[in-house]
Each structure stands twice: as C-alpha cells, then as structure tokens.
Amino acid sequence: MAQLAITPAAAEQIHRVLDERGHGLGLRVSVKPSGCSGYSYVLDFADEADAEDTAFEAHGATVYVAPEALEMLDGSEVDYVNEGLNRFFRFNNPNVKDQCGCGESFTV
C-alpha cells in the first residue's frame, strides 16, 4: 500500500487555504509531463472525492493523489516551507532520480 506523509506545516496551510476559499475537502496532487527533467507536480483543490484518487490524512488535513501519480509519490512527504519571501509546498520524494536546476521538474 502506498504511503504519503503530511507534515504539520503542510496540514496547517491546507486548512488555511480551504478556510479562505470557504469550501473544499483537501489538496489534490497529480503529475504531468513537463520541464526538462520529465514530470512536474500539479496541485489543485479537491472539492469532492474522486473515486480513483487515493486519500491520505494527517493532522486533520487530507491530500488526494491521482492514480497516475501514486507510484511516483509513494513514500513522499508533503511539507510547506518558508524560504525568504517564498512560501510553497515541497515534496520530499525518495523516488526522484534527478531534477532540473530550478526544481520545476523531476525524473523518477
């Protein structure tokens, strides 16, 4: 069975954005072919549960992973980081073999 960890910081941010929107179940993650290394993460709101998605819950937040991304994200940790003026979700993904210099895309 696939595993995905959600840090407390990521859970807090998921709650924050859903509260601002006023609705939604959680964060939906998928991947798409992109960039110079192969794939990039696609983040969206999950307003309803898709029967094909796999749901992971921690700290009261839920992340829904699309079927095509499940194998690529297995064992990953979803975090939310503040680096200087930048704030973003970071995927600490043990399956990544290489990524582009800007961090926009990755290879598994």
Sequence and secondary structure as in RCSB ss.txt:
>XXXX:A:sequence
MAQLAITPAAAEQIHRVLDERGHGLGLRVSVKPSGCSGYSYVLDFADEADAEDTAFEAHGATVYVAPEALEMLDG
SEVDYVNEGLNRFFRFNNPNVKDQCGCGESFTV
>XXXX:A:secstr
   EEE HHHHHHHHHHHHHHT  SEEEEEEEEETTTEEEEEEEEESS  TTSEEEEETTEEEEE HHHHHHHTT
EEEEEEEETTEEEEEEE TT  EE TTSS EE 
